Amino acid sequence: MSNYLIKNANIVNEGKIFKGDVLIEGDRIAEISESISVKSAETKVIDADDSYLIPGMIDDQVHFREPGLTHKATIFTESRAAAAGGITTFIEMPNTVPQATTVELLEEKFTTASKDSFVNYSFMFGGTNTNLNEILKIDKTKVAGLKLFLGSSTGDMLVDDLNTLESIFSKTDLLISAHCEDEATIKANMEKALAKYGEDIPISEHPNIRSEEACYISSSRAIELAKKTGARLHVFHLSTAKETALFSNKIPLKDKKITAEVCVHHLWFTDEDYAVKGTKIKWNPAVKTAADKKGLWKALNDDRIDVIATDHAPHTIEEKNNIYTKAPSGGPLVQHAVEALFEMHHKGFVTVEKLVQKMAHNPAILFEIKDRGYIRKGYKADLVLINPNAPWTVTKENTAYKCEWSPFEGSTFRSRITHTFVNGNLVYDNGVLTEHSVGERLTFNR
C-alpha cells in the first residue's frame, strides 16, 4: 500500500466545499489542510486540478447476483464496476439462489466478498414468512440489517402474512428495510392488462400495473406497523410523489425511526422514456411520471428522503429483451450513478453538497457505519475524485458490468470520475481498474 497526497482539490464534506489537500497514509486519512507538503519521497502526489474530492458513495441497495445467478453478475465483476463509478461501499440484498435466509447462508456471502470484493461490503439478511427464529439470531453489530419484500420482485421472498410481519417488527432490533408494493393491487392491475392486451403488454403499462396506489398502500401500512411496534424502518426506492408525504424532515436523521431512500433511475427517467428505452428501464417499483420525479427531487432536497441508492440489479440483455410479461425487472447502475447524479447537479436539480450528504454522509449515519462516509482525519480513506468538466458518453464498450449493457447508453455526462480510493488503495485511475480486491466487511457502531 502506498501513501498518497491529493493536492488542489475542491473538498466536499459536511455541507461545505473548500480548496485543500488530503494526505492518505495506509488505509486512513492522515491530514486535511489548505496546503500539505510532501513528507516522504515514497508518497505519491496526485494533482486534483480543482476536481471535486468527495467521500465514496455508500450504496445501501444492490443485487450482485451471487450465489446462483452468476450468469448475470458476480461480487467480483460488479464491485469492480462500482469502484469505476465512485461507489466505495455496498450493501447487498438477500434474493440470490439460495436466498440468504439462514445465518449460515449469509456468512457464505461474506466469505465470498472477503476474497472477491473491490469495495467495502455488507449484506442484508432476508426475512420470510417462516424464518423468524433465524432473524432473531442475527447480530446487529455485524450485519447491515433485515430486508423484507412486501411486494414480490426478483426471487420469491414475498412476506405477506400479517401476523408474521407484526411479529418480525415487534421482536427484531435489526434495521428493517422494506420493498413496499401492495401485491393484491398489482395482481388486480395485471389481470386487467392481460385481459386487454394478452401476454404482450406494452411496457408503457408498467407504471399502471405497479401503480402509485400499490406503492402508497404498502408504504403507509409498513409505516403504520413501524409506529405501532417501535421498529426501525427504512423504506427502499420511493417512486411516487404521494409517498413522500409519509416522511418527516422535522428531526435529525440520527433520531429518525422511519427513513426513506430514492434510487437514481427514479430521479433520472420518467414514463416518457419507455418509448425509447423499453424494458431496459423496467424496474420494480416502476419509473413513473414527470410529476413523480419532480416530487422525489423536492423531498430529497428538503430532507424527507434521506439517502440515494442504485438498486443495481443486472440481467442479461437477452433476458431484458423479452416481451413485457417475461422481461425481468432491474438494471445495472453502479458504474454510472454518481456521474448521472452530477449531471443532474449541472442541470440545477441539486447542489454537490446535498449529493454528498445523501450518497455518503447519510447512509453512514442511517446504518451507523464505523469510520466511513466522511472526509475526516482518522477515517478510512474511501475517496473519489471527479472532474466536473470532462464530458464523455456511455457506450456498451466502456461499461464494466458483466451483463455488458447500461440503461444510460447514449447519455453524455459532463463529469467524469478519475480516481477511486478504497481503504487507501487506488483501485481506479483514469479508466484503469486494479486487479486487487481490497474491500473490507463493514463494522457498525450499534
Stockholm file with secondary structure:
# STOCKHOLM 1.0

chainA/1-446         MSNYLIKNANIVNEGKIFKGDVLIEGDRIAEISESISVKSAETKVIDADDSYLIPGMIDDQVHFREPGLTHKATIFTESRAAAAGGITTFIEMPNTVPQATTVELLEEKFTTASKDSFVNYSFMFGGTNTNLNEILKIDKTKVAGLKLFLGSSTGDMLVDDLNTLESIFSKTDLLISAHCEDEATIKANMEKALAKYGEDIPISEHPNIRSEEACYISSSRAIELAKKTGARLHVFHLSTAKETALFSNKIPLKDKKITAEVCVHHLWFTDEDYAVKGTKIKWNPAVKTAADKKGLWKALNDDRIDVIATDHAPHTIEEKNNIYTKAPSGGPLVQHAVEALFEMHHKGFVTVEKLVQKMAHNPAILFEIKDRGYIRKGYKADLVLINPNAPWTVTKENTAYKCEWSPFEGSTFRSRITHTFVNGNLVYDNGVLTEHSVGERLTFNR
#=GR chainA/1-446 SS CCCEEEEEEEEEETTEEEEEEEEEETTEEEEEESCCCCCCTTCEEEECTTCEEEECEEEEEECCCTTTCTTTCCHHHHHHHHHHTTEEEEEECSCSSSCSCSHHHHHHHHHHHHHHCSSEEEEEEECCSSCHHHHTTCCTTTSCEEEEESSCCSSSCBCCCHHHHHHHHHHCCSCEEEECCCHHHHHHHHHHHHHHHCSCCCGGGHHHHSCHHHHHHHHHHHHHHHHHHTCCEEEEEECCHHHHTTSCCSSCGGGCSEEEEEEHHHHHCCGGGHHHHGGGGCCSSCCCCHHHHHHHHHHHHTTSSCEEECCBCCCCHHHHTSCTTTSCSCCCCTTTHHHHHHHHHHTTSCCHHHHHIIIIIHHHHHHTBTTCSSCCTTSBCCEEEEETTCCEECCGGGCCSTTCCCTTTTCEESCEEEEEEETTEEEEETTEECSCCCCCBCCBCC
#=GC SS_cons         CCCEEEEEEEEEETTEEEEEEEEEETTEEEEEESCCCCCCTTCEEEECTTCEEEECEEEEEECCCTTTCTTTCCHHHHHHHHHHTTEEEEEECSCSSSCSCSHHHHHHHHHHHHHHCSSEEEEEEECCSSCHHHHTTCCTTTSCEEEEESSCCSSSCBCCCHHHHHHHHHHCCSCEEEECCCHHHHHHHHHHHHHHHCSCCCGGGHHHHSCHHHHHHHHHHHHHHHHHHTCCEEEEEECCHHHHTTSCCSSCGGGCSEEEEEEHHHHHCCGGGHHHHGGGGCCSSCCCCHHHHHHHHHHHHTTSSCEEECCBCCCCHHHHTSCTTTSCSCCCCTTTHHHHHHHHHHTTSCCHHHHHIIIIIHHHHHHTBTTCSSCCTTSBCCEEEEETTCCEECCGGGCCSTTCCCTTTTCEESCEEEEEEETTEEEEETTEECSCCCCCBCCBCC
//
